[in-house]
């Protein structure tokens, strides 16, 4: 299954440090890791939310493949429009989630307000 993850510069640097193999642990105030199911939704978040609220006003869209069987245990949540679908992965399971990423995490879009 192909999933997308909108990220800011800080998270992207941590992904780079892992050689594009895993997502960094969540912060204490972030109990859920939420990869999204469509590129359209990821672009919307990165270009509108990340660019507006991150200190450097940049946002990125990452794309990665996850083992279908593993991901099947998580419920898909629709949080808005029909294409606003995401998985909610408990933060304490992110390390396990990372082990099921197939290949590398790719950066497919970059947005900036500058």
N, CA and C atoms as a LAMMPS dump frame, in Angstrom:
ITEM: TIMESTEP
0
ITEM: NUMBER OF ATOMS
342
ITEM: BOX BOUNDS ff ff ff
-5.0000000000000000e+02 5.0000000000000000e+02
-5.0000000000000000e+02 5.0000000000000000e+02
-5.0000000000000000e+02 5.0000000000000000e+02
ITEM: ATOMS id mol type element x y z
1 1 1 N 0.844 -1.171 0
2 1 2 C 0 0 0
3 1 3 C 0.892 1.237 0
4 2 1 N 0.542 2.207 -0.823
5 2 2 C 1.267 3.472 -0.863
6 2 3 C 0.565 4.455 0.067
7 3 1 N 1.35 5.097 0.912
8 3 2 C 0.837 6.109 1.823
9 3 3 C 1.67 7.379 1.671
10 4 1 N 1.143 8.454 2.215
11 4 2 C 1.792 9.759 2.135
12 4 3 C 1.846 10.362 3.533
13 5 1 N 2.836 11.197 3.735
14 5 2 C 2.975 11.848 5.031
15 5 3 C 3.45 13.282 4.802
16 6 1 N 2.616 14.277 5.13
17 6 2 C 3.084 15.66 5.075
18 6 3 C 3.983 15.929 6.278
19 7 1 N 5.113 16.575 6.037
20 7 2 C 6.067 16.844 7.121
21 7 3 C 6.628 18.246 6.993
22 8 1 N 7.178 18.712 8.09
23 8 2 C 7.91 19.976 8.101
24 8 3 C 9.402 19.695 8.005
25 9 1 N 10.188 20.744 8.008
26 9 2 C 11.636 20.63 7.839
27 9 3 C 12.293 19.831 8.958
28 10 1 N 11.874 20.048 10.204
29 10 2 C 12.487 19.317 11.329
30 10 3 C 12.283 17.813 11.186
31 11 1 N 11.054 17.413 10.877
32 11 2 C 10.773 15.985 10.72
33 11 3 C 11.51 15.428 9.509
34 12 1 N 11.588 16.21 8.44
35 12 2 C 12.286 15.755 7.234
36 12 3 C 13.773 15.504 7.529
37 13 1 N 14.39 16.375 8.322
38 13 2 C 15.805 16.179 8.659
39 13 3 C 16.014 14.874 9.428
40 14 1 N 15.092 14.538 10.304
41 14 2 C 15.198 13.279 11.055
42 14 3 C 14.983 12.074 10.131
43 15 1 N 14.116 12.216 9.159
44 15 2 C 13.927 11.15 8.163
45 15 3 C 15.212 10.975 7.36
46 16 1 N 15.822 12.078 6.956
47 16 2 C 17.1 12.026 6.218
48 16 3 C 18.164 11.32 7.045
49 17 1 N 18.222 11.632 8.356
50 17 2 C 19.22 11.017 9.242
51 17 3 C 19.047 9.509 9.341
52 18 1 N 17.84 9.024 9.085
53 18 2 C 17.595 7.573 9.111
54 18 3 C 17.854 6.938 7.74
55 19 1 N 18.446 7.706 6.837
56 19 2 C 18.666 7.259 5.462
57 19 3 C 17.329 6.952 4.775
58 20 1 N 16.344 7.775 5.073
59 20 2 C 15.006 7.679 4.472
60 20 3 C 14.362 6.32 4.722
61 21 1 N 14.607 5.782 5.915
62 21 2 C 14.071 4.451 6.22
63 21 3 C 13.004 4.435 7.304
64 22 1 N 12.855 5.55 8.046
65 22 2 C 11.852 5.539 9.116
66 22 3 C 11.426 6.95 9.484
67 23 1 N 10.27 7.001 10.13
68 23 2 C 9.753 8.256 10.64
69 23 3 C 10.191 8.389 12.095
70 24 1 N 10.495 9.616 12.529
71 24 2 C 10.982 9.814 13.9
72 24 3 C 9.873 9.63 14.929
73 25 1 N 10.266 9.335 16.17
74 25 2 C 9.278 9.196 17.249
75 25 3 C 8.437 10.465 17.377
76 26 1 N 7.235 10.288 17.835
77 26 2 C 6.337 11.418 18.061
78 26 3 C 6.763 12.159 19.326
79 27 1 N 6.416 13.421 19.399
80 27 2 C 6.665 14.211 20.596
81 27 3 C 5.609 13.85 21.645
82 28 1 N 5.864 14.121 22.913
83 28 2 C 4.903 13.753 23.966
84 28 3 C 3.475 14.263 23.711
85 29 1 N 3.361 15.434 23.088
86 29 2 C 2.031 15.997 22.835
87 29 3 C 1.406 15.472 21.533
88 30 1 N 2.059 14.497 20.895
89 30 2 C 1.568 13.919 19.64
90 30 3 C 1.315 12.421 19.824
91 31 1 N 0.137 12.048 20.297
92 31 2 C -0.133 10.64 20.596
93 31 3 C -0.399 9.758 19.377
94 32 1 N -0.555 10.39 18.207
95 32 2 C -0.902 9.622 17.011
96 32 3 C -0.001 10.014 15.85
97 33 1 N 0.412 9.015 15.094
98 33 2 C 1.102 9.208 13.815
99 33 3 C 0.05 8.956 12.744
100 34 1 N -0.132 9.898 11.845
101 34 2 C -1.224 9.753 10.889
102 34 3 C -0.758 9.884 9.431
103 35 1 N -0.337 8.785 8.834
104 35 2 C -0.08 8.806 7.397
105 35 3 C -1.417 8.888 6.661
106 36 1 N -1.43 9.541 5.503
107 36 2 C -2.679 9.736 4.769
108 36 3 C -2.698 8.872 3.513
109 37 1 N -3.907 8.629 2.999
110 37 2 C -4.084 7.684 1.903
111 37 3 C -3.966 8.289 0.516
112 38 1 N -4.056 9.616 0.401
113 38 2 C -3.979 10.215 -0.935
114 38 3 C -2.941 11.326 -0.99
115 39 1 N -2.328 11.434 -2.139
116 39 2 C -1.371 12.513 -2.362
117 39 3 C -2.076 13.868 -2.278
118 40 1 N -3.29 13.941 -2.788
119 40 2 C -4.057 15.192 -2.769
120 40 3 C -4.212 15.721 -1.341
121 41 1 N -4.554 14.843 -0.426
122 41 2 C -4.722 15.244 0.975
123 41 3 C -3.374 15.667 1.575
124 42 1 N -2.324 14.917 1.289
125 42 2 C -0.992 15.254 1.813
126 42 3 C -0.526 16.611 1.291
127 43 1 N -0.768 16.872 0.006
128 43 2 C -0.401 18.16 -0.587
129 43 3 C -1.168 19.293 0.094
130 44 1 N -2.435 19.069 0.348
131 44 2 C -3.259 20.075 1.012
132 44 3 C -2.684 20.432 2.385
133 45 1 N -2.317 19.424 3.158
134 45 2 C -1.765 19.661 4.501
135 45 3 C -0.413 20.368 4.412
136 46 1 N 0.48 19.847 3.566
137 46 2 C 1.827 20.416 3.471
138 46 3 C 1.813 21.844 2.948
139 47 1 N 0.993 22.107 1.948
140 47 2 C 1 23.43 1.319
141 47 3 C 0.216 24.48 2.104
142 48 1 N -0.78 24.038 2.859
143 48 2 C -1.59 24.996 3.615
144 48 3 C -1.199 25.07 5.087
145 49 1 N -1.083 23.925 5.725
146 49 2 C -0.819 23.888 7.165
147 49 3 C 0.669 24.07 7.463
148 50 1 N 1.514 23.196 6.895
149 50 2 C 2.947 23.248 7.204
150 50 3 C 3.56 24.587 6.804
151 51 1 N 3.231 25.072 5.619
152 51 2 C 3.791 26.338 5.147
153 51 3 C 3.362 27.496 6.052
154 52 1 N 2.145 27.452 6.535
155 52 2 C 1.634 28.532 7.372
156 52 3 C 2.168 28.486 8.801
157 53 1 N 2.269 27.275 9.37
158 53 2 C 2.544 27.169 10.806
159 53 3 C 3.969 26.77 11.191
160 54 1 N 4.768 26.273 10.263
161 54 2 C 6.151 25.935 10.603
162 54 3 C 7.016 27.192 10.599
163 55 1 N 8.021 27.205 11.469
164 55 2 C 8.878 28.375 11.613
165 55 3 C 9.508 28.825 10.295
166 56 1 N 9.912 27.88 9.455
167 56 2 C 10.577 28.236 8.198
168 56 3 C 9.597 28.343 7.022
169 57 1 N 8.318 28.147 7.294
170 57 2 C 7.256 28.265 6.285
171 57 3 C 7.479 27.345 5.081
172 58 1 N 7.879 26.107 5.397
173 58 2 C 8.061 25.089 4.376
174 58 3 C 7.271 23.841 4.742
175 59 1 N 6.861 23.119 3.719
176 59 2 C 6.173 21.852 3.91
177 59 3 C 6.583 20.879 2.832
178 60 1 N 6.571 19.617 3.147
179 60 2 C 7.006 18.567 2.225
180 60 3 C 5.992 17.43 2.245
181 61 1 N 5.911 16.725 1.13
182 61 2 C 5.096 15.525 1.061
183 61 3 C 6.028 14.347 0.843
184 62 1 N 5.926 13.364 1.722
185 62 2 C 6.683 12.137 1.541
186 62 3 C 5.729 11.038 1.067
187 63 1 N 6.308 10.083 0.377
188 63 2 C 5.551 8.942 -0.155
189 63 3 C 6.332 7.689 0.219
190 64 1 N 5.613 6.663 0.655
191 64 2 C 6.286 5.425 1.034
192 64 3 C 5.332 4.256 0.885
193 65 1 N 5.911 3.08 0.854
194 65 2 C 5.108 1.864 0.761
195 65 3 C 5.149 1.147 2.105
196 66 1 N 4.01 0.626 2.504
197 66 2 C 3.911 -0.128 3.759
198 66 3 C 3.309 -1.486 3.452
199 67 1 N 3.719 -2.481 4.185
200 67 2 C 3.188 -3.827 4.014
201 67 3 C 1.669 -3.823 4.208
202 68 1 N 0.931 -4.268 3.186
203 68 2 C -0.539 -4.254 3.223
204 68 3 C -1.108 -5.052 4.388
205 69 1 N -0.566 -6.219 4.62
206 69 2 C -1.089 -7.084 5.68
207 69 3 C -0.943 -6.41 7.036
208 70 1 N 0.224 -5.851 7.291
209 70 2 C 0.457 -5.162 8.557
210 70 3 C -0.502 -3.983 8.714
211 71 1 N -0.613 -3.166 7.694
212 71 2 C -1.42 -1.949 7.779
213 71 3 C -2.91 -2.26 7.911
214 72 1 N -3.321 -3.44 7.495
215 72 2 C -4.718 -3.833 7.566
216 72 3 C -5.298 -3.886 8.966
217 73 1 N -4.452 -3.908 9.969
218 73 2 C -4.948 -3.963 11.349
219 73 3 C -5.416 -2.594 11.863
220 74 1 N -5.081 -1.548 11.13
221 74 2 C -5.44 -0.197 11.562
222 74 3 C -6.669 0.291 10.81
223 75 1 N -7.512 1.019 11.517
224 75 2 C -8.734 1.547 10.929
225 75 3 C -8.439 2.83 10.153
226 76 1 N -9.108 2.985 9.012
227 76 2 C -9.01 4.215 8.238
228 76 3 C -10.035 5.199 8.8
229 77 1 N -9.598 6.416 9.018
230 77 2 C -10.473 7.467 9.539
231 77 3 C -10.675 8.531 8.466
232 78 1 N -11.911 8.874 8.21
233 78 2 C -12.218 9.986 7.313
234 78 3 C -12.462 11.194 8.191
235 79 1 N -11.668 12.258 7.988
236 79 2 C -11.695 13.4 8.898
237 79 3 C -12.187 14.69 8.24
238 80 1 N -12.788 14.555 7.086
239 80 2 C -13.284 15.73 6.365
240 80 3 C -13.911 15.274 5.065
241 81 1 N -13.442 15.864 3.98
242 81 2 C -13.933 15.484 2.653
243 81 3 C -13.674 14.005 2.374
244 82 1 N -14.251 13.514 1.308
245 82 2 C -14.127 12.102 0.923
246 82 3 C -12.666 11.643 0.85
247 83 1 N -11.766 12.504 0.389
248 83 2 C -10.353 12.124 0.24
249 83 3 C -9.517 12.412 1.493
250 84 1 N -10.112 12.921 2.538
251 84 2 C -9.403 13.191 3.795
252 84 3 C -9.381 11.927 4.654
253 85 1 N -8.623 10.949 4.193
254 85 2 C -8.548 9.668 4.89
255 85 3 C -7.132 9.433 5.382
256 86 1 N -7.059 8.894 6.596
257 86 2 C -5.759 8.66 7.221
258 86 3 C -5.841 7.484 8.177
259 87 1 N -4.679 6.905 8.422
260 87 2 C -4.563 5.897 9.465
261 87 3 C -4.159 6.608 10.745
262 88 1 N -4.634 6.101 11.869
263 88 2 C -4.197 6.612 13.165
264 88 3 C -3.363 5.528 13.823
265 89 1 N -2.053 5.731 13.825
266 89 2 C -1.118 4.788 14.42
267 89 3 C -0.729 5.324 15.8
268 90 1 N -1.002 4.585 16.873
269 90 2 C -0.584 5.057 18.199
270 90 3 C 0.921 5.316 18.228
271 91 1 N 1.315 6.411 18.84
272 91 2 C 2.727 6.808 18.871
273 91 3 C 3.628 5.689 19.375
274 92 1 N 3.147 4.929 20.355
275 92 2 C 3.981 3.859 20.913
276 92 3 C 4.181 2.702 19.931
277 93 1 N 3.475 2.693 18.806
278 93 2 C 3.622 1.633 17.809
279 93 3 C 4.367 2.107 16.56
280 94 1 N 4.852 3.346 16.576
281 94 2 C 5.523 3.885 15.394
282 94 3 C 6.8 3.124 15.045
283 95 1 N 7.563 2.727 16.038
284 95 2 C 8.787 1.963 15.771
285 95 3 C 8.447 0.663 15.041
286 96 1 N 7.413 -0.009 15.487
287 96 2 C 6.942 -1.236 14.837
288 96 3 C 6.455 -0.928 13.416
289 97 1 N 5.709 0.158 13.246
290 97 2 C 5.224 0.591 11.942
291 97 3 C 6.4 0.774 10.98
292 98 1 N 7.448 1.451 11.457
293 98 2 C 8.632 1.708 10.625
294 98 3 C 9.259 0.423 10.095
295 99 1 N 9.183 -0.653 10.856
296 99 2 C 9.76 -1.931 10.426
297 99 3 C 9.026 -2.522 9.227
298 100 1 N 7.823 -2.036 8.953
299 100 2 C 7.012 -2.562 7.858
300 100 3 C 7.018 -1.662 6.628
301 101 1 N 7.855 -0.624 6.646
302 101 2 C 8.023 0.212 5.458
303 101 3 C 8.834 -0.588 4.44
304 102 1 N 8.358 -0.597 3.212
305 102 2 C 9.024 -1.318 2.124
306 102 3 C 9.828 -0.3 1.324
307 103 1 N 11.146 -0.471 1.266
308 103 2 C 11.976 0.47 0.52
309 103 3 C 12.22 1.748 1.301
310 104 1 N 12.396 2.832 0.57
311 104 2 C 12.739 4.129 1.161
312 104 3 C 11.549 5.078 1.166
313 105 1 N 11.647 6.081 1.999
314 105 2 C 10.679 7.171 2.048
315 105 3 C 11.136 8.21 1.031
316 106 1 N 10.278 8.554 0.096
317 106 2 C 10.61 9.52 -0.95
318 106 3 C 9.984 10.879 -0.658
319 107 1 N 10.682 11.931 -1.03
320 107 2 C 10.126 13.294 -0.967
321 107 3 C 9.595 13.592 -2.366
322 108 1 N 8.291 13.842 -2.456
323 108 2 C 7.704 14.03 -3.79
324 108 3 C 7.217 15.458 -4.042
325 109 1 N 7.116 16.277 -3.004
326 109 2 C 6.694 17.675 -3.182
327 109 3 C 7.302 18.538 -2.1
328 110 1 N 7.547 19.782 -2.455
329 110 2 C 8.051 20.766 -1.506
330 110 3 C 7.282 22.056 -1.715
331 111 1 N 6.906 22.693 -0.607
332 111 2 C 6.143 23.931 -0.678
333 111 3 C 6.799 24.967 0.233
334 112 1 N 6.712 26.226 -0.174
335 112 2 C 7.291 27.316 0.608
336 112 3 C 6.472 28.568 0.389
337 113 1 N 6.416 29.405 1.41
338 113 2 C 5.714 30.675 1.252
339 113 3 C 6.641 31.756 0.719
340 114 1 N 7.895 31.404 0.509
341 114 2 C 8.882 32.404 0.018
342 114 3 C 8.992 32.372 -1.474
